Amino acid sequence: PVSRRASILGRMLGDSTVAVIQGIIIFCIAYPLTPTLKIINLPIVILAAFLTSLSFTSIGTIIATKMRSQEGFQLIVNMISMPTLFLSGAFYPIDTMPTWMKYLAYINPLTYGVDAARILLTGSGSLNLITDVFLLLILSTILITLATQTFKKATIE
């Protein structure tokens, strides 16, 4: 039999892989519209996207494990999704945010995924690439550990 840990890790890795494949498809559609993107850096962009996806599938697992209904899970995820996206710096520069928002932005894994992709594809970003990838690695490791522990301790009702 497969352990609970292996089961949830497989699920998170699978979901993250699907998210990265979706990102690659979007990139393939967008590239002809913006041919100035640095396609040579695509493998590192994929790594950053995978780490970002792992972080969010881990967060989703933690939330799902604590919820009693699918509707409750969807409600919480919807409440978190938009603020997470807006706090990532994807639409609004972090350095112009109020101080309290900056704190939220810097604990958001998407911030580092967006910044890494920006650096790699356009040559400009807020932080530095090594910092982005390092923090994504740290955040995803912490979140995967929390998710597997939470799932392992969960009881089935």
C-alpha positions in Angstrom: 0.0 0.0 0.0 1.0 3.6 -0.7 1.7 5.8 2.3 -0.4 8.9 2.9 2.8 11.0 2.5 3.6 9.4 -0.9 0.0 9.8 -2.0 -0.2 13.5 -1.3 3.3 14.2 -2.6 2.3 12.5 -5.9 -0.8 14.5 -6.0 1.1 17.8 -5.4 3.8 16.9 -8.0 1.2 16.0 -10.5 -0.9 19.1 -10.1 2.3 21.2 -10.3 3.3 19.5 -13.5 -0.1 20.2 -15.0 0.2 23.9 -14.0 3.7 24.2 -15.6 2.4 22.5 -18.8 -0.5 25.0 -18.9 2.1 27.8 -18.5 4.2 26.5 -21.3 1.1 26.4 -23.6 0.3 30.1 -22.7 4.0 31.0 -23.3 3.8 29.3 -26.8 0.7 31.4 -27.6 2.2 34.6 -26.2 5.7 34.3 -27.7 4.7 35.3 -31.3 3.1 38.4 -29.9 6.2 39.4 -27.9 9.2 38.0 -29.7 11.6 40.1 -27.6 11.2 37.6 -24.7 14.4 35.7 -24.0 13.5 32.2 -24.9 16.9 30.8 -24.0 16.0 31.2 -20.3 12.9 29.1 -20.6 14.2 26.1 -18.7 14.9 28.3 -15.6 11.5 29.9 -16.0 10.0 26.4 -15.9 11.9 25.6 -12.8 10.7 28.8 -11.1 7.1 28.1 -12.3 7.3 24.5 -10.9 8.5 25.7 -7.5 5.8 28.4 -7.4 3.2 25.8 -8.4 4.5 23.4 -5.7 4.1 26.2 -3.1 0.5 26.8 -4.1 -0.5 23.2 -4.4 0.9 22.8 -0.9 -1.1 25.8 0.4 -4.2 24.2 -1.3 -3.5 20.9 0.4 -3.2 22.5 3.8 -6.5 24.4 3.3 -8.3 21.3 1.8 -7.1 19.1 4.7 -8.7 21.6 7.2 -12.0 22.0 5.4 -15.1 19.9 5.9 -16.7 20.6 2.5 -15.6 21.2 -1.0 -17.7 24.4 -1.1 -15.8 25.7 1.9 -12.5 24.9 0.3 -13.5 26.7 -2.9 -14.7 29.7 -1.0 -11.4 30.1 0.9 -9.3 29.6 -2.3 -11.4 32.2 -4.1 -10.9 34.6 -1.2 -7.1 34.1 -1.3 -6.5 33.9 -5.1 -7.1 37.5 -6.1 -5.2 39.2 -3.2 -2.3 36.8 -3.8 -2.2 37.7 -7.5 -2.4 41.5 -6.8 0.2 41.3 -4.0 2.7 39.4 -6.2 3.8 42.4 -8.2 2.4 41.0 -11.4 0.1 44.0 -11.9 1.3 46.6 -9.4 5.0 47.3 -8.5 5.8 46.2 -5.0 8.1 49.2 -4.3 5.1 51.5 -4.6 2.9 49.5 -2.2 2.2 50.7 1.3 4.6 49.2 3.9 2.0 46.7 5.3 1.3 45.4 1.8 5.0 45.0 1.1 5.2 42.6 4.1 2.4 40.5 2.6 4.0 40.6 -0.8 7.3 39.3 0.5 5.8 36.3 2.1 3.9 35.5 -1.1 5.6 32.8 -3.2 4.0 34.2 -6.3 6.1 37.4 -5.8 9.3 35.5 -6.4 7.9 33.4 -9.3 6.7 36.6 -11.1 10.0 38.4 -10.4 12.1 35.4 -11.6 10.1 35.1 -14.8 10.4 38.9 -15.4 14.1 38.8 -14.9 14.6 35.7 -17.1 12.2 36.7 -19.9 12.6 40.5 -20.1 15.9 41.2 -18.2 14.4 43.4 -15.5 13.0 42.6 -12.1 12.8 43.9 -8.6 15.0 41.5 -6.8 17.8 39.3 -8.1 17.4 35.9 -9.7 19.4 33.9 -7.2 17.3 35.4 -4.4 14.1 34.6 -6.2 15.0 31.0 -6.9 16.5 30.5 -3.4 13.4 31.9 -1.7 11.1 29.8 -3.9 13.1 26.7 -3.0 12.9 27.5 0.7 9.2 28.5 0.7 8.2 25.4 -1.4 10.2 23.1 0.9 8.5 24.6 4.0 5.1 24.4 2.5 5.5 20.9 1.2 6.6 19.8 4.6 3.6 21.5 6.3 1.2 20.1 3.7 2.5 16.5 4.1 2.4 16.7 7.9 -1.1 18.2 7.9 -2.4 15.6 5.4 -0.7 12.8 7.4 -2.4 13.9 10.6 -5.8 14.5 9.0 -8.7 12.1 9.8 -11.1 10.9 7.2 -14.7 11.6 8.0 
